[in-house]
Amino acid sequence: MNPTLIHKDTEFFLKEFEKFKGPGNGVLSGIRRDAIDQFSILGFPTTKHEEWKYTNVAPIVKNNFQTASNALSLKEEDIRPFLLTGKDSIRLVFENGRFNQALSVIPDLAKGVIIGNLAAHCENPLAKEHLAKHASYNQASFIALNTAFVNEGAFISIPESIVLEQTIHLIYVHDTRNAPVIMYPRNLIIAGKHSKVKIAETYHSIGEIHPGLTNSVTEIVVGENSSVEFDKIQHEHSSSNHISHTEAVQAKNSVFSICTVTLGGNVVRNNLHIQLMGENCETHLNGLYITQDKQLVDNHTLVDHAKPNCVSNELYKGIMDDHSQGVFNGKVLVRQDAQKTNAYQSNKNILLSDDASINTKPQLEIFADDVKCSHGATTGKLDEEALFYLRSRGIGEQKAKAFLNIAFAADVINKIGIESLRDRLMQLIELRLNKTEN
């Protein structure tokens, strides 16, 4: 059995569950009870657990977080800084995990398209078929805890042959001005055969008075010949802690792209599992983490090649400053039947401070013999030759350093297919990195 924390660290959450339990006696009730039972067995992971070696959650879970009340207080001006421009005319806003319908924008949709709050659609046949079926909580404490409190989040169903032109923007706002708050977003996204959709999921904070904890789970079903882009942006304040799990399951001939960008937070753990369950799948997973102060960002990825003739490309980059710490643990699993797999994995890091650190572990686990797989990791300072070149052109040292850091980050951001999100992120990154070098 995996080592767990002492009992009292889970007891608070078990008591909160008894107060919560959630509305209704339908499909969610059985899932919740099963998940909380599993959580009570698992407890929280410790640093003795190999997968959590560098990420200590004990100080986080000792906080007596409150589950958000049903009262909603955000106004349009509160979320205006978080909005994208362009075609993101579909918008779902969640305040401390609660769906805020007044701030959401859902226009008339094509026949059969469903975009709304999961709580309102949990009895939908597709929701019943897929909810909690892909992100397993049997050996994952935080998935079990999220599933126990499952209620609100995004439910997106794109029927066969529908190409959705607008970007769907999921906005999660953590308001900790009055109390330490925990939220449990749960997203279920289903793309039918030959469909296409782009989704931006962004996390933000209001107020830094109290700590916060986001424990989110997203399940994505990518149908045959469909294309899904899902970009996850974390930009919460320095007192926020964020633990997320994204699980994508691909059918044959599908394309799935994801970019995970972490700019804020205190302790952040991003888990990403992608299952290539059909032939001729194409997968692109990219990530960027920019850390400062005593921030810790831990990215764990797993690409599971289960079928032949699939391609995966993975690029994660990090820029660490001050006393911050980055972690990258990426595994590419190629199963015995997955012949003709082509998999590429790369992790590149820049340390801006002697006190910053990165622990990187790219892995290949191959059980097929006819494959092309490569992986690698690099860690270092800024390129001295490139810096010298810029200085020789009359560019000041600090400006030249910022320029190189921004170009390093842009290599990831430019892979995002949502133009308004890409532009907004570059603005934030330029602001952050120019400030770093001043």
Beta strands, then each sheet from edge to edge (+ up, - down):
strand 1: 66-67
strand 2: 90-95
strand 3: 98-99
strand 4: 114-117
strand 5: 154-158
strand 6: 168-175
strand 7: 181-183
strand 8: 186-191
strand 9: 196-206
strand 10: 212-222
strand 11: 227-235
strand 12: 240-250
strand 13: 255-262
strand 14: 267-276
strand 15: 282-291
strand 16: 296-305
strand 17: 311-320
strand 18: 325-334
strand 19: 342-351
strand 20: 357-366
strand 21: 372-380
sheet 1: 1+ 7+ 10+ 8+ 5+ 4-
sheet 2: 1+ 7+ 10+ 12+ 14+ 16+ 18+ 20+
sheet 3: 3+ 2- 6- 9- 11- 13- 15- 17- 19- 21-
end
